[in-house]
Structure formats: C-alpha cells, structure tokens
Amino acid sequence: TITTDNNHLNDNHNNKNNASFWSDEESERKVAHQLGEVFLQLFRVACICELDVRSCVLKKVELNGRKYPVELCKGKSGK
C-alpha cells in the first residue's frame, strides 16, 4: 500500500544522515525502487478517481502557501 511504502521510505531516510545516505549505492537503489512504487500507486489511484495529478499537486502547493506563508514559517520545523 502507499502508506507502507511511504513509511519504508521515511524509515530509510530517518535511519541515516544525509551525507552517508546517498553514498551507499544499495540504499539509493532501494529508495529509487520504493519511490517508483509510490508514484505508480498514486497514478493508479488518480486514474481510478479520474483526477489530474498535476492539478492536485498545484492545488496542494497553493493551499500550503496560504496555510504556511514563508514570512511566518521560514526556518521553523513545526506546523
């Protein structure tokens, strides 16, 4: 499922620091594989629901811009 694959990606990322994460070719291959699976699942869901992925992403970016304006949120990690 999408949630499981996404959690697996998060676990891989959180268990390594950024510097060493990408120097390991096997980790990069695994993450690339999982990322591909997540995208394929999202596109399948979008097709089934007859949603335009580009439009969905643009709407979400616009919503986040209103919800978390740069001047108030830049440099802060909390919501």
Backbone bond lengths (Angstrom), bond angles and torsions (degrees), N, CA, C in turn:
res aa  C-N    CA-C-N  psi(-1)  N-CA   C-N-CA  omega(-1)  CA-C   N-CA-C  phi
1 T - - - 1.455 - - 1.522 110.33 -
2 I 1.313 116.27 164.13 1.459 121.03 -178.70 1.519 110.67 -62.10
3 T 1.332 117.41 -43.46 1.458 120.79 -178.58 1.520 111.48 -61.21
4 T 1.310 116.97 -44.85 1.464 120.93 -179.86 1.519 110.98 -62.22
5 D 1.335 116.95 -46.20 1.470 120.29 179.46 1.523 110.96 -63.68
6 N 1.325 116.76 -40.94 1.455 120.45 179.16 1.521 110.69 -64.98
7 N 1.323 117.63 -41.57 1.466 121.20 177.65 1.523 110.36 -63.00
8 H 1.331 116.69 -39.59 1.460 120.53 178.24 1.530 110.37 -61.96
9 L 1.336 117.29 -41.90 1.467 120.58 176.87 1.521 110.78 -62.60
10 N 1.329 116.49 -44.47 1.468 119.89 179.23 1.520 111.62 -62.04
11 D 1.327 116.88 -42.49 1.463 120.61 178.54 1.518 110.92 -60.71
12 N 1.329 116.73 -45.41 1.468 120.25 178.56 1.515 111.36 -59.63
13 H 1.314 116.34 -41.87 1.466 120.15 -177.54 1.527 111.25 -72.28
14 N 1.312 116.93 -43.26 1.463 120.61 -175.72 1.519 113.36 -71.79
15 N 1.322 118.13 -21.29 1.460 121.05 -178.39 1.523 113.30 -85.94
16 K 1.298 118.06 -1.75 1.467 121.08 -178.48 1.522 108.30 -136.01
17 N 1.334 116.52 152.40 1.456 116.74 173.22 1.522 107.87 -83.68
18 N 1.326 117.67 158.71 1.461 121.64 -173.55 1.518 112.97 -60.46
19 A 1.319 118.66 -35.13 1.464 121.39 -176.58 1.525 111.34 -63.71
20 S 1.335 117.73 -46.45 1.459 119.45 -177.22 1.527 112.33 -85.87
21 F 1.308 117.19 -20.00 1.457 121.04 -175.43 1.525 111.55 -56.29
22 W 1.314 117.22 -48.94 1.463 120.33 -175.46 1.517 113.38 -87.77
23 S 1.333 118.93 -6.64 1.458 119.52 176.39 1.528 110.95 -80.99
24 D 1.317 117.33 -12.32 1.458 122.88 178.43 1.533 108.14 -94.74
25 E 1.326 117.28 107.38 1.467 121.23 -176.17 1.523 112.76 -62.60
26 E 1.315 117.10 -34.32 1.464 120.04 179.68 1.527 110.61 -66.48
27 S 1.334 117.43 -41.44 1.466 120.34 177.01 1.516 110.67 -63.56
28 E 1.317 116.32 -42.54 1.468 119.98 178.99 1.535 110.54 -61.68
29 R 1.328 117.16 -41.62 1.458 121.25 179.27 1.528 110.33 -63.42
30 K 1.342 116.39 -43.64 1.462 120.42 -179.87 1.527 111.36 -63.97
31 V 1.328 116.63 -43.91 1.464 120.17 -179.90 1.526 110.10 -65.45
32 A 1.331 117.14 -41.83 1.464 120.59 178.04 1.522 110.44 -59.93
33 H 1.319 117.17 -41.39 1.458 122.13 178.53 1.531 110.38 -63.17
34 Q 1.314 117.32 -48.45 1.463 121.30 -179.65 1.524 111.14 -63.89
35 L 1.323 117.20 -41.06 1.459 121.15 178.79 1.521 110.52 -61.56
36 G 1.320 116.29 -42.14 1.459 120.30 176.16 1.516 111.81 -60.55
37 E 1.320 116.64 -42.92 1.469 120.12 178.64 1.523 112.02 -63.22
38 V 1.335 116.47 -41.70 1.468 120.11 179.45 1.526 110.05 -62.83
39 F 1.334 116.92 -45.96 1.465 120.02 179.54 1.527 111.56 -62.03
40 L 1.323 117.75 -43.31 1.463 120.25 178.68 1.522 111.42 -60.37
41 Q 1.328 116.86 -42.36 1.465 120.27 179.12 1.525 111.08 -65.39
42 L 1.320 116.80 -40.93 1.466 119.78 178.42 1.524 111.35 -63.42
43 F 1.334 116.09 -42.70 1.461 119.01 178.92 1.526 111.64 -65.62
44 R 1.327 117.85 -36.36 1.473 120.84 176.41 1.525 110.34 -62.64
45 V 1.315 116.66 -46.40 1.468 120.59 178.81 1.527 109.98 -61.55
46 A 1.321 116.90 -44.02 1.465 120.80 179.91 1.530 110.94 -60.37
47 C 1.325 116.46 -42.00 1.465 120.28 179.07 1.519 111.27 -64.81
48 I 1.318 116.73 -45.33 1.463 121.09 179.69 1.524 110.74 -60.65
49 C 1.334 116.21 -40.02 1.469 121.30 -178.01 1.524 112.41 -87.01
50 E 1.331 116.31 -0.24 1.468 122.51 -178.36 1.525 111.36 55.19
51 L 1.333 115.18 47.83 1.464 122.25 178.06 1.521 110.24 -109.81
52 D 1.319 116.37 144.06 1.449 122.16 175.96 1.526 108.36 -88.93
53 V 1.337 116.50 114.09 1.467 121.35 -175.70 1.525 110.89 -58.26
54 R 1.319 117.84 -44.91 1.469 121.50 -179.21 1.527 110.78 -57.88
55 S 1.317 116.51 -45.80 1.458 121.40 179.62 1.530 111.17 -63.31
56 C 1.330 116.74 -42.02 1.466 121.10 178.60 1.525 111.07 -60.95
57 V 1.326 116.40 -44.35 1.468 120.85 -179.44 1.524 110.56 -65.17
58 L 1.323 117.20 -45.34 1.466 120.09 -179.52 1.529 111.63 -62.47
59 K 1.330 116.83 -40.01 1.469 120.21 177.57 1.527 111.09 -64.29
60 K 1.331 116.77 -39.84 1.467 120.44 -179.93 1.528 110.79 -67.65
61 V 1.319 117.49 -41.31 1.465 121.03 178.06 1.530 109.70 -62.53
62 E 1.335 116.74 -42.20 1.464 120.54 178.07 1.530 110.97 -63.07
63 L 1.328 116.98 -44.73 1.466 121.54 178.37 1.533 110.65 -60.22
64 N 1.344 116.78 -46.58 1.467 120.19 178.87 1.522 111.59 -61.20
65 G 1.333 116.94 -36.49 1.463 120.53 177.95 1.514 112.33 -62.88
66 R 1.325 115.91 -38.08 1.470 119.71 177.56 1.530 111.10 -75.43
67 K 1.318 116.23 -39.17 1.463 121.45 -176.57 1.531 112.05 -73.24
68 Y 1.335 115.83 -37.04 1.464 121.42 -176.83 1.521 110.23 -128.23
69 P 1.338 118.17 72.77 1.465 119.79 -178.03 1.530 111.65 -61.96
70 V 1.320 115.56 141.20 1.466 121.86 -175.46 1.523 110.75 -54.82
71 E 1.312 117.41 -43.66 1.473 120.36 -176.09 1.530 112.75 -63.18
72 L 1.322 117.62 -21.78 1.462 120.87 178.86 1.518 113.12 -101.52
73 C 1.321 117.59 -23.32 1.466 120.76 -170.16 1.523 115.03 -114.19
74 K 1.305 119.19 -12.62 1.461 120.50 -175.68 1.532 110.61 -60.00
75 G 1.328 115.60 128.05 1.465 121.42 178.32 1.518 114.33 85.92
76 K 1.343 117.21 2.10 1.461 120.82 179.78 1.520 108.34 -110.36
77 S 1.325 117.30 138.41 1.465 120.12 -178.11 1.531 112.76 -97.28
78 G 1.310 119.02 -17.70 1.459 121.86 -179.24 1.514 111.15 -82.77
79 K 1.321 116.16 164.34 1.464 119.86 178.89 1.504 110.49 -93.51
